[in-house]
Amino acid sequence: MATPLGKVRGLGSARRGTETFWLQRLTAVANVPLVIFMIVSIVSHIGADYGTVRAYLAQPLVALAMLALVISAAIHMRIGLKEIIEDYVHDDGLKIVALLLATFFAVGIGLACTLALVKISLGT
């Protein structure tokens, strides 16, 4: 039974309300145009040489769009993995290990992609 104040605030037993739900929906909506942009970028550069693709990725707007995709996708992936682990892993110790590994994986992928984009953008 929720109190009237709890109903208004939308807080459940976890005291977090719907924060994760809305963050995952927000990243999903953000990923749609960003993934379309990435697909168009890939298709438009099929058969291009390395220098052409590197020059394209070094353009500031392209690099920012790709960086936004990397960050949004990493956050979305982390939330999805967390929800799956919490729903299907029942052993508490294994759940903690799996959540830590999922977090490190998402952060690692995000950092590696960000570093690659920065290196390409700066020409180093």
C-alpha positions in Angstrom: 0.0 0.0 0.0 1.4 3.3 -1.0 0.7 6.5 0.8 -0.9 9.3 -1.1 2.4 11.2 -1.1 4.2 8.2 -2.4 1.7 7.8 -5.3 2.2 11.4 -6.3 5.9 11.2 -6.2 5.9 7.8 -8.1 8.2 6.2 -5.6 8.0 2.4 -5.3 9.7 0.1 -2.7 13.1 0.8 -4.2 12.7 4.6 -3.6 13.9 5.4 -7.1 10.6 5.7 -8.8 10.7 5.4 -12.5 14.1 7.0 -13.1 15.6 3.9 -14.8 12.5 3.4 -16.9 12.6 6.9 -18.2 16.3 7.0 -18.7 16.2 3.9 -20.8 13.3 5.3 -22.9 15.2 8.6 -23.4 18.4 6.8 -24.6 16.3 4.6 -26.9 14.7 7.6 -28.5 18.0 9.4 -28.8 19.6 6.2 -30.3 17.1 6.1 -33.2 18.3 9.2 -35.2 21.9 8.6 -34.1 21.9 5.0 -35.4 20.2 6.2 -38.6 23.0 8.7 -39.0 25.6 6.0 -38.4 24.1 3.7 -40.9 23.9 6.5 -43.5 27.5 7.4 -42.8 28.6 3.8 -43.3 26.6 3.2 -46.4 27.8 6.5 -48.0 31.4 5.5 -47.4 31.3 1.9 -48.7 34.4 1.4 -50.8 36.1 4.6 -49.6 39.7 4.5 -48.6 41.0 4.9 -45.0 41.9 8.6 -45.4 38.5 9.6 -46.7 36.7 7.9 -43.8 39.1 9.3 -41.3 38.6 12.8 -42.7 34.9 12.4 -42.5 35.0 11.2 -38.9 37.3 14.1 -38.0 34.6 16.7 -38.9 33.4 18.3 -35.7 29.7 17.6 -36.2 30.2 14.1 -37.3 32.5 13.4 -34.4 30.0 14.9 -31.9 27.1 12.8 -33.4 29.2 9.7 -33.1 30.2 10.6 -29.6 26.6 11.2 -28.6 25.8 7.7 -30.1 28.6 6.1 -28.1 27.5 7.7 -24.8 23.8 7.1 -25.3 24.3 3.5 -26.5 26.7 2.7 -23.6 24.2 4.1 -21.0 21.3 2.2 -22.7 23.3 -1.0 -22.8 24.2 -0.7 -19.1 20.6 -0.2 -18.1 19.4 -3.1 -20.2 22.1 -5.4 -18.9 21.3 -4.4 -15.3 17.6 -5.1 -15.7 18.2 -8.5 -17.3 20.6 -9.5 -14.5 18.3 -8.3 -11.8 15.4 -10.2 -13.3 17.1 -13.5 -14.1 20.1 -14.0 -11.8 18.8 -15.1 -8.4 22.0 -15.8 -6.4 22.9 -12.6 -4.6 26.7 -13.1 -4.9 26.5 -13.9 -8.6 24.2 -11.0 -9.2 26.6 -8.5 -7.6 29.5 -9.9 -9.7 27.4 -9.9 -12.9 26.3 -6.3 -12.2 29.9 -5.2 -11.7 31.1 -6.9 -14.8 28.2 -5.4 -16.8 29.1 -1.9 -15.5 32.8 -2.3 -16.3 32.0 -3.7 -19.7 29.7 -0.8 -20.6 32.1 1.8 -19.2 35.1 0.1 -21.0 33.3 0.1 -24.4 32.2 3.7 -23.9 35.7 4.8 -23.0 37.4 2.9 -25.8 35.0 4.3 -28.4 35.4 7.8 -27.0 39.2 7.5 -27.1 39.1 6.3 -30.7 36.9 9.2 -31.7 39.1 11.8 -30.0 42.2 10.4 -31.6 40.6 10.4 -35.0 39.2 13.9 -34.5 42.5 15.4 -33.3 44.4 13.6 -36.0 46.8 11.8 -33.6 
